[in-house]
């Protein structure tokens, strides 16, 4: 859901200036800061988004870019187009061993 919320903010010239701030996402249906944080971490881990500006208290929100699009560089970003890796999600390799360990097995299945 967070990925779609970030994608909806994209207007053709603002990739990198997409906000996942709690104040905004709460109005869009998120019910927990923990869930939002987990979603951000998962999207960054899989390379679907990158953080272009790290948030700072009290009122500077983190900003994100969708990695299937080119970065629309702005001075307020912590990264440049040289640092940005478009298509980063293509490098993600799921940990299939971990997934296999967490998948319940049917005791009636034979090896």
C-alpha positions, 0 to 999 in steps of 0.5 A: 500500500505504501508503494502505491501511496508514493507512486500516486504522489509522482507528477512526472517531475518530482521523483525523489520528493515523495513523502511517506510522513506519518501525518500524511500516511495516517490520513491515507489509511495507515493505522500504526507508525510501526506498520509504516516504518516496517513498510518503508524498511521493506521497500528500501530493502527490496530496492523499490524506493530509496531515501533521497533526504533523511528526515530530521526532527522537528519538521524535516520529513524523509523523502523517497524516490521510486527506483524504476524512474529517473531521479528528478534531482533537487538541492534539498536531497542528500543524494545526487543523480550520480549516487542514485541507482535506477532499477535497484529493485532488479538486484534484489535476491529474496532469501529463499532459505529463510522463506522455506524455513518459515513455510509450514510443511504438510506432514503427509508429503513424502520427501 
